[in-house]
Amino acid sequence: MSHQTKTAIANILLYSQLLSEYDLLEDCSSCIKALSTQAEKLHFLIHAMLKTSQLETGIIAVSPRQMLKGYQLLRR
């Protein structure tokens, strides 16, 4: 599922980028920009869902790290 979803969204982003390179009417340009923006949001959401799924199934794991000194200074 991951590959099929990523490919479809990548294609939408590619086609919207190609369309944006043409000299189009203002209405068309605004629709293409909206399409691109929404496709990028969808790409982010699907990526987050896939990572969450990998965490839930144990494919990837999160391990805590020691805090950075700069971060500790900001917290004081």
Helices and strands as residue ranges (DSSP letters): H 2-20, H 26-57, H 69-75
